């Protein structure tokens, strides 16, 4: 990318994630997991399925049987993270997982409580609830402090309400990516896109966000990925929803000034990050005019 003195965009708390799209080999294999375990509603048309909670679309599955499997050396998705509104909803998710899937991990991250599992094609999925922001630990410079501690699963399960579907206020909280170069990824997501570094306390990882959220995008080098994602199965694109046209223009100008190839699309722009993952920056259709 070209060096430039141009100011970067600055995304605020009014920005959040929209949807994430995955290339999958078989909708028949994957859709039941997101419907029955995660608890999402499904609208399926041909080779595409859109998964929603209430009126909010979270995940798009594109069936591409010929797409190659992701190779061990390729960058891509570490996990997508479904955020539920409270501990009761997290307990309901845990009950569905115990009945219908396999829990691969769980953690207390101080800012959140999280459950981890994999869909039938190996895509990482996190289901989590945030603690109130007033309880988030902070560092001396104002960033958040996260950790990975054991989670009391019995306590989470005790708070379950017995709902078999995801709560209507469920959304996509963040995506966590495996990258080939952490410095280049930070140049893109912070300097060009306009997010801020929120936590870099984990070795070979960083967490960035719009505004003061704990993170909208996780970035790690834990598995030594060395090649871009290409057209392999897994993450295809994800959306960053900004509140207004002025913010969108600022992002477009910042990306363009730094040499990124920006393509126009409905209500926004599309750009590929350093590892070939498409980021769609769009105005939020639910934002007030």
URMOMO-V40432 format. One line per field, one symbol per residue. ss: DSSP state (H for helix, E for strand, C for the rest). phi: phi as a letter, one per 40 degrees, with the letter a starting at -180 (. if undefined). burial: # if it has 24 or more other C-alpha atoms within 12 Angstrom, else .. A space follows every 10 residues. Layout:
ss: ???
phi: ???
burial: ???
This chain:
ss: CCCCCCCCCC CCCCCEEEEE EEEECCHHHH HHHHHHHCCC EEEEECCEEE EEECCEEEEE EEECCCCCCC CCCECEEEEE EEEECCHHHH HHHHHHHHHH CCCCEEEECC CEEEEEEECC CCCEEEEEEE CCHHHCCECC CCCECCCCEC CCHHHHHHCC CCCCCCCCCC EEEEEEEECC CHHHHHHHHH HHCCCEEEEC CCCCEEEEEC CCCCCCEEEE CCCCCCECCC CCCEEEEEEE EECCHHHHHH HHHHHHHCCC CCEEECCEEE EECCCCCEEE EEECCCCCC
phi: .ccacdcccb cbcccacbbb bbcbcacdcc ddccccccgc cbbbbgcbbb bbbgcbcbbb bbcbdccccc cdccciccac bcbbcacccc cccccccccb abcciaaccg cabbbbabcc bgccbbbabc cddccccbcc cgccbbabbc bccccccccc cgccbcdccc accabbbcbc acccccdccc ccchcbcbab cccfaabbac gbccabbcba bcbfcbbccg bcchcbaabb cbcacccdcc cdccccccgc cbbcadfibb accdbgccbb cbccccccc
burial: .......### ##..###### #######..# #.######## ##.....### ###..##### ###.....## ...####### ########## #######... ..#.###### ########## ########## #....#.... ..#####... ..#..##... ...####..# ########## ##..###### ########## ....###### ########## #...#.#### ########## ####..#### ########.# .#.....### ########## ####.....
